[in-house]
Amino acid sequence: MKKICLLLMMSLVVASGCAENSALIRKSSNSTRSDVFEESAKGGIAPKGFTDLRITGSLKTHKPGAHSVEDSHGTPDYNLLLNIDGQATVVRGMLQKENSEPMKLVDPEAGNGVRYRFSKSLRLKAGIHRIVVAIPHDGIAVEKEVTLLEGNGNSLVLEPVYCSTAISRQPGAHGATNFKEGIRGIRLTLNGREI
């Protein structure tokens, strides 16, 4: 009985987190402002009171159609959603098929799949900003408050947190993480420090 109650509680927590992420993704998909940032391809030094933010990330997914016909993984439709202070933009990734050998004993990205490389450079006012980074196709969203200093070239790096493989039928028994199991979160690093 205790195991059933524990499983039910864990299911409710997971469902609650999914509902919160879905609501955050829906809210962040729509721009309520258009004056927060502009894409910055020109480079150079940011004017007084402004800063540049370079957003990069790399992740791996399974090939298209591996789980269902309607699956967007491994296709150009799989993208990131970025919202800063109410202004939203979609960050499209560069795709590359990849069949990599393990680089370490437990390599979560070893195997045959599709690599996405995301990159976007923005210019915005220096100061405190609320940033939402989401992968809508996986129902994942992260919201953080960050401080961007004037004139600095700030770097926001996105790192996937992959799901782990089940190693037995017992709840809580998991093995190594692997991209084939999906993504369960995003880790954000601003200027070399995890946020």
Sequence and secondary structure as in RCSB ss.txt:
>XXXX:A:sequence
MKKICLLLMMSLVVASGCAENSALIRKSSNSTRSDVFEESAKGGIAPKGFTDLRITGSLKTHKPGAHSVEDSHGT
PDYNLLLNIDGQATVVRGMLQKENSEPMKLVDPEAGNGVRYRFSKSLRLKAGIHRIVVAIPHDGIAVEKEVTLLE
GNGNSLVLEPVYCSTAISRQPGAHGATNFKEGIRGIRLTLNGREI
>XXXX:A:secstr
 HHHHHHHHHHHHHHHHHHHHHHHHHHHHS S SSSEEE  S S   TTEEEEEEEEEEEE  TTSS TT  TTS
TT EEEEEETTEEEEEE EEEEEEE  SSSS TT EEEEEEEEEEEEEEESEEEEEEEEEGGGTEEEEEEEEE T
T EEEEEEEEEE EEE SSSTT EEEE GGG EEEEEEEETTEE 
